[in-house]
Amino acid sequence: MLQPGPGAPITDIWYSKVFVGLQDAAGHLFFPGPAKEGRLVFGLSVDSFNPFHMKTAKRKSSSTGIWLILLNLPPHLHYLPENVFLVGVIPGPGKPATDDINHYLEVLVKDLLEFWDPGVFFSCTFNHRDGKLFQAMLVPLVADMLEACQILGLPGVATAHYFCTFCDLDIDDLDVLDPAEWPAKDVDHIHHVVGMYKHAPNEERQQVIFQAFGL
């Protein structure tokens, strides 16, 4: 895939530095992968909608849709209805509270883990009549800020102590406007806190952890 020159606009997500540097489970570049294997990248899209189209004040109903988008397709084909896979719909009548959506996403994640490692072998494809092994990953998340916060396990309001989805700046330092002074998120710290939350003995302890760390 030809890369755009320095300073040129990025017209496809595959031209971004992040995607060029994606690695597989063995630590090798994920794309394009070995010649005898295929590599698939899916985007996860989550959004809530009113199935009854009601706009009357205080009469709200909400369902939540979960979709997969195959990013290997050309950009103009990504979001055509026939190319979008509907994973499921959470019927409502309200949005899932806090981390309740995890129970729905867990089903999808378990199915995709096999695609991540060791991969899934298709006995026959259009171009490979003797079959081909495919590996896949799920990145990025495509959602509005409210849905993104819930999927990522972050506070859903901009007034929370840890309000930012991109850095670890807290509400007490809201007046710090220089991006160079915004502390980057620590992935190891996030994994540690999420582990604490996951293995907490009860919901009360989970809430204490969430209030303390914003995760």
C-alpha positions as CSV (number, residue, x, y, z in Angstrom):
1,M,0.0,0.0,0.0
2,L,1.5,3.3,-1.1
3,Q,1.9,5.8,1.8
4,P,1.0,9.5,1.3
5,G,4.0,11.9,1.3
6,P,4.9,14.1,4.3
7,G,2.2,16.6,5.1
8,A,-0.3,15.0,2.7
9,P,-3.8,14.3,4.0
10,I,-4.6,10.8,5.1
11,T,-7.5,9.5,3.0
12,D,-7.8,6.0,4.5
13,I,-7.2,4.7,8.1
14,W,-4.7,2.3,6.7
15,Y,-2.3,5.2,5.9
16,S,-2.1,6.2,9.6
17,K,1.0,5.4,11.6
18,V,-1.1,3.5,14.2
19,F,-2.4,1.0,11.6
20,V,1.0,0.6,9.9
21,G,2.5,-0.4,13.2
22,L,-0.2,-2.8,14.4
23,Q,1.3,-6.1,15.6
24,D,0.0,-9.6,15.9
25,A,0.0,-11.9,19.0
26,A,3.7,-12.9,18.2
27,G,4.8,-9.2,18.0
28,H,5.2,-9.1,14.2
29,L,3.6,-6.5,12.0
30,F,0.0,-7.6,11.6
31,F,-0.5,-6.4,8.1
32,P,0.0,-7.6,5.4
33,G,1.2,-10.8,7.2
34,P,2.7,-14.0,5.7
35,A,1.7,-14.6,2.0
36,K,-0.2,-17.8,2.9
37,E,-2.3,-16.0,5.6
38,G,-5.0,-13.4,5.5
39,R,-5.3,-10.4,7.8
40,L,-8.7,-8.8,8.7
41,V,-9.3,-5.7,10.8
42,F,-12.8,-4.9,12.0
43,G,-14.0,-1.6,13.5
44,L,-16.5,-1.8,16.4
45,S,-19.4,0.6,16.2
46,V,-21.9,1.1,19.0
47,D,-24.8,3.6,19.2
48,S,-28.1,4.1,20.9
49,F,-31.3,5.1,19.1
50,N,-35.0,5.7,19.8
51,P,-36.8,2.8,18.0
52,F,-40.1,4.7,18.2
53,H,-38.7,8.1,16.9
54,M,-40.4,9.8,19.9
55,K,-39.3,13.3,20.7
56,T,-41.9,14.3,23.3
57,A,-40.3,15.7,26.4
58,K,-39.6,13.1,29.2
59,R,-40.8,10.2,27.0
60,K,-37.6,8.5,26.0
61,S,-36.9,5.0,24.9
62,S,-33.5,3.7,23.8
63,S,-32.2,0.7,22.1
64,T,-28.5,0.0,21.5
65,G,-27.0,-1.4,18.3
66,I,-23.6,-3.1,18.0
67,W,-22.0,-3.4,14.5
68,L,-18.8,-4.6,12.9
69,I,-17.2,-2.8,9.9
70,L,-14.6,-4.6,7.8
71,L,-11.9,-2.1,7.2
72,N,-10.1,-4.2,4.6
73,L,-12.7,-3.0,2.1
74,P,-12.1,0.2,0.1
75,P,-13.2,3.3,2.1
76,H,-16.3,3.9,0.0
77,L,-17.6,0.4,0.8
78,H,-17.0,0.4,4.5
79,Y,-20.5,1.6,5.6
80,L,-22.7,0.3,2.8
81,P,-25.6,-1.5,4.5
82,E,-24.8,-4.8,2.8
83,N,-21.2,-4.6,4.2
84,V,-22.1,-3.8,7.8
85,F,-22.5,-6.8,10.2
86,L,-25.2,-6.3,12.8
87,V,-23.8,-8.1,15.9
88,G,-26.8,-7.5,18.0
89,V,-29.4,-5.1,19.4
90,I,-29.9,-4.4,23.1
91,P,-33.7,-3.7,23.1
92,G,-34.0,-1.3,26.1
93,P,-36.3,0.4,27.0
94,G,-33.2,2.2,28.3
95,K,-29.4,2.2,27.7
96,P,-27.4,-0.3,29.6
97,A,-26.2,1.1,32.9
98,T,-22.5,1.6,33.7
99,D,-20.7,-1.7,32.8
100,D,-23.8,-3.7,32.0
101,I,-22.9,-3.5,28.3
102,N,-19.9,-5.7,29.0
103,H,-22.2,-8.8,29.2
104,Y,-23.2,-8.2,25.5
105,L,-19.7,-7.4,24.3
106,E,-18.2,-10.4,26.0
107,V,-20.0,-12.7,23.5
108,L,-18.5,-10.9,20.6
109,V,-15.0,-10.8,22.2
110,K,-15.0,-14.5,22.8
111,D,-15.8,-15.2,19.2
112,L,-13.1,-12.9,17.9
113,L,-10.4,-14.2,20.3
114,E,-10.1,-17.3,18.1
115,F,-9.5,-15.1,15.1
116,W,-6.8,-13.2,17.0
117,D,-4.8,-16.3,17.9
118,P,-4.3,-18.8,16.4
119,G,-6.7,-17.7,13.6
120,V,-9.5,-19.4,11.7
121,F,-8.9,-21.6,8.7
122,F,-11.5,-21.4,5.9
123,S,-11.5,-24.6,3.9
124,C,-12.3,-22.8,0.7
125,T,-12.5,-19.1,-0.4
126,F,-13.1,-17.5,-3.8
127,N,-9.4,-17.0,-4.5
128,H,-8.0,-19.9,-2.5
129,R,-9.8,-23.2,-3.3
130,D,-7.5,-25.1,-1.0
131,G,-8.4,-22.9,1.9
132,K,-6.6,-20.1,3.8
133,L,-5.9,-19.1,7.4
134,F,-7.2,-15.7,8.6
135,Q,-6.3,-13.7,11.6
136,A,-8.4,-10.7,12.7
137,M,-8.3,-7.9,15.2
138,L,-10.9,-5.4,16.5
139,V,-9.8,-1.8,16.3
140,P,-10.9,1.0,16.3
141,L,-14.0,1.9,18.3
142,V,-16.4,4.1,16.2
143,A,-18.9,5.8,18.5
144,D,-20.0,9.2,19.9
145,M,-18.4,10.3,23.1
146,L,-21.2,8.9,25.4
147,E,-21.0,5.4,23.9
148,A,-17.2,5.5,23.8
149,C,-17.0,6.3,27.5
150,Q,-19.2,3.4,28.4
151,I,-17.4,0.9,26.1
152,L,-14.0,2.1,27.5
153,G,-15.2,2.0,31.1
154,L,-14.8,5.8,31.6
155,P,-17.1,8.3,33.3
156,G,-20.0,9.3,31.0
157,V,-20.1,13.0,32.0
158,A,-17.7,15.8,31.3
159,T,-17.9,16.9,34.9
160,A,-16.4,13.7,36.3
161,H,-13.1,14.0,38.2
162,Y,-11.3,12.1,35.4
163,F,-13.2,13.7,32.6
164,C,-10.8,13.2,29.6
165,T,-10.9,10.2,27.3
166,F,-7.4,11.0,25.9
167,C,-5.2,11.9,28.8
168,D,-5.1,11.6,32.6
169,L,-5.8,15.3,33.3
170,D,-8.3,15.6,36.2
171,I,-11.0,18.2,36.7
172,D,-8.9,20.1,39.3
173,D,-6.4,21.0,36.5
174,L,-9.0,22.0,33.9
175,D,-7.2,25.3,33.5
176,V,-4.1,23.6,32.1
177,L,-4.4,24.4,28.4
178,D,-1.0,23.4,27.2
179,P,-1.2,19.9,25.6
180,A,2.4,19.3,26.5
181,E,1.4,19.3,30.2
182,W,-1.4,16.8,29.8
183,P,-0.3,13.5,31.3
184,A,-0.6,10.5,28.9
185,K,-2.7,7.5,29.9
186,D,-0.6,4.6,31.3
187,V,-1.8,1.3,29.7
188,D,-0.2,-0.8,32.5
189,H,-2.0,1.3,35.1
190,I,-5.3,0.9,33.2
191,H,-4.9,-2.9,33.1
192,H,-4.1,-3.0,36.8
193,V,-7.1,-0.9,37.8
194,V,-9.4,-2.9,35.5
195,G,-8.2,-6.1,37.0
196,M,-9.0,-4.7,40.5
197,Y,-12.5,-3.8,39.3
198,K,-13.1,-7.1,37.6
199,H,-12.0,-9.2,40.7
200,A,-13.7,-7.0,43.3
201,P,-15.8,-9.1,45.7
202,N,-19.0,-7.0,45.2
203,E,-20.5,-4.0,43.4
204,E,-19.9,-1.7,46.4
205,R,-16.2,-2.3,46.2
206,Q,-16.3,-1.8,42.4
207,Q,-17.9,1.6,42.8
208,V,-15.2,2.6,45.3
209,I,-12.5,1.7,42.7
210,F,-14.4,3.5,39.9
211,Q,-14.7,6.7,42.0
212,A,-11.0,6.5,43.0
213,F,-9.5,5.9,39.6
214,G,-12.2,6.8,37.0
215,L,-11.9,3.4,35.4
